[in-house]
Amino acid sequence: MTFQNPPSPPTQVCVRHPDRPTGLACSRCGRRACPQCLTPAAVGQHCVDCVRASGRDTPRATVAGPRGIGSKTPWATYVLLAVNIAVFVATVAQAGSFTEVRGSRIFYEGALFGPFLADGEYWRLLTAGFLHFSLIHVAVNMFSLYILGRDVEITLGTARFVGIYLASLLGGSAMVMLFENPNAINAGASGAIFGLMGATLVVVLRAKVPAGFVLGVIGLNIVLSLTIPNISLWAHLGGLVFGAAAAAGVLYGPGLLPASSRTARNVAAVGWASIAGLIVLALLIGVVRAATLTA
């Protein structure tokens, strides 16, 4: 009887490089791979193919709202910037001063002032949001509009951005009439700006992205509103609440619909109904409060 050595096991080679022997393997798919074809992972090591597949499967943060509502160029933001700056330049030209524009006829006819609103000049709820007291006032607001407006408009679309901006502006004016001294003169785009902050917060929460930075910015601005003299806190808070509510109507409102009725048309209708309802509510608050001033 003769004894022969047992046959040697077949040499293991890299699945992508058959000429390279290896004792390593992908901890995900189990295939043999050389060190060049392996990437360290949280558990073990993954081959090139598994890394690519994992990248395709990784969820990305997106805003789950009505489809196709994004806008590539924030035209409405640029138009609002131009309108606000043009109005300020006109008031400066009429008043002859960069720091004291209340002598301007445009400012006189458009600022938010309770007694004039009580006389039926309801347009002041809107026009006050396009007037500013000084160069620094308009500069700060327009810088904020440039930063916030572009992101909100690109994310939610131009039409919805305009609706949210309008709801925020009117919401700020309504809260001023409701909670502040109606005989004080109010003006500025800050209510609408705070509304964009609120909308940004809703967008971030809907995308399931950490919201700490946005909350910090909002908190800081509220503190500044409380500590700096001659700043309308209620215009800021009103804009913040109305802007956040309008964005929530667009992004979360469709989720209240039965799954069978979530057509593109119905989804859009819910968002627009939310914005329209908030605009009407703000106008009603302002008009009703003005009526009480003459009672």
FENCORJO-V72719 format. One record per residue. N is the residue number from 1. RES is the residue in one letter. PHI is phi in whole degrees, -180 to 180 (* if undefined). Layout:
n;res;phi
N;RES;PHI
N;RES;PHI
//
This chain:
n;res;phi
1;M;*
2;T;-113
3;F;-113
4;Q;-117
5;N;-63
6;P;-63
7;P;-63
8;S;-72
9;P;-63
10;P;-61
11;T;-69
12;Q;-85
13;V;-126
14;C;-65
15;V;-66
16;R;-99
17;H;-132
18;P;-61
19;D;-88
20;R;-116
21;P;-65
22;T;-156
23;G;-106
24;L;-97
25;A;-148
26;C;-69
27;S;-76
28;R;-98
29;C;-103
30;G;84
31;R;-76
32;R;-71
33;A;-155
34;C;-81
35;P;-56
36;Q;-65
37;C;-97
38;L;-115
39;T;-123
40;P;-57
41;A;-127
42;A;-59
43;V;-127
44;G;77
45;Q;-145
46;H;-115
47;C;-78
48;V;-59
49;D;-65
50;C;-70
51;V;-63
52;R;-64
53;A;-63
54;S;-65
55;G;-64
56;R;-70
57;D;-88
58;T;-68
59;P;-69
60;R;-110
61;A;-72
62;T;-134
63;V;-89
64;A;-86
65;G;-128
66;P;-58
67;R;-71
68;G;73
69;I;-97
70;G;-69
71;S;-128
72;K;-73
73;T;-122
74;P;-80
75;W;-62
76;A;-63
77;T;-61
78;Y;-66
79;V;-66
80;L;-63
81;L;-60
82;A;-64
83;V;-65
84;N;-61
85;I;-68
86;A;-63
87;V;-64
88;F;-65
89;V;-60
90;A;-65
91;T;-67
92;V;-64
93;A;-62
94;Q;-73
95;A;-83
96;G;73
97;S;-155
98;F;-86
99;T;-107
100;E;-138
101;V;-102
102;R;-68
103;G;-80
104;S;-73
105;R;-66
106;I;-61
107;F;-64
108;Y;-61
109;E;-84
110;G;-118
111;A;-68
112;L;-82
113;F;-144
114;G;-50
115;P;-60
116;F;-72
117;L;-63
118;A;-65
119;D;-83
120;G;101
121;E;-87
122;Y;-71
123;W;-62
124;R;-63
125;L;-59
126;L;-95
127;T;-66
128;A;-61
129;G;-74
130;F;-115
131;L;-115
132;H;-139
133;F;-80
134;S;-156
135;L;-64
136;I;-66
137;H;-62
138;V;-70
139;A;-65
140;V;-64
141;N;-67
142;M;-72
143;F;-64
144;S;-65
145;L;-64
146;Y;-63
147;I;-71
148;L;-80
149;G;-61
150;R;-61
151;D;-65
152;V;-65
153;E;-67
154;I;-65
155;T;-76
156;L;-103
157;G;99
158;T;-63
159;A;-63
160;R;-69
161;F;-59
162;V;-62
163;G;-62
164;I;-66
165;Y;-61
166;L;-65
167;A;-62
168;S;-67
169;L;-60
170;L;-68
171;G;-62
172;G;-64
173;S;-63
174;A;-63
175;M;-70
176;V;-63
177;M;-64
178;L;-80
179;F;-119
180;E;-106
181;N;-64
182;P;-66
183;N;-90
184;A;-87
185;I;-90
186;N;-125
187;A;-162
188;G;129
189;A;-90
190;S;-66
191;G;-60
192;A;-67
193;I;-63
194;F;-65
195;G;-62
196;L;-69
197;M;-63
198;G;-62
199;A;-65
200;T;-62
201;L;-61
202;V;-65
203;V;-61
204;V;-65
205;L;-65
206;R;-67
207;A;-81
208;K;59
209;V;-106
210;P;-52
211;A;-104
212;G;-58
213;F;-66
214;V;-64
215;L;-62
216;G;-64
217;V;-64
218;I;-63
219;G;-60
220;L;-62
221;N;-69
222;I;-68
223;V;-61
224;L;-62
225;S;-65
226;L;-82
227;T;-102
228;I;-89
229;P;-64
230;N;63
231;I;-112
232;S;-82
233;L;-61
234;W;-72
235;A;-64
236;H;-69
237;L;-66
238;G;-63
239;G;-63
240;L;-59
241;V;-67
242;F;-69
243;G;-66
244;A;-65
245;A;-65
246;A;-65
247;A;-66
248;A;-64
249;G;-63
250;V;-73
251;L;-94
252;Y;-105
253;G;-55
254;P;-58
255;G;-67
256;L;-81
257;L;-75
258;P;-59
259;A;-56
260;S;-71
261;S;-111
262;R;-85
263;T;-82
264;A;-58
265;R;-66
266;N;-68
267;V;-62
268;A;-64
269;A;-63
270;V;-62
271;G;-63
272;W;-68
273;A;-63
274;S;-63
275;I;-64
276;A;-62
277;G;-62
278;L;-70
279;I;-63
280;V;-63
281;L;-61
282;A;-62
283;L;-63
284;L;-62
285;I;-61
286;G;-63
287;V;-69
288;V;-64
289;R;-64
290;A;-63
291;A;-64
292;T;-71
293;L;-72
294;T;-101
295;A;-73
//
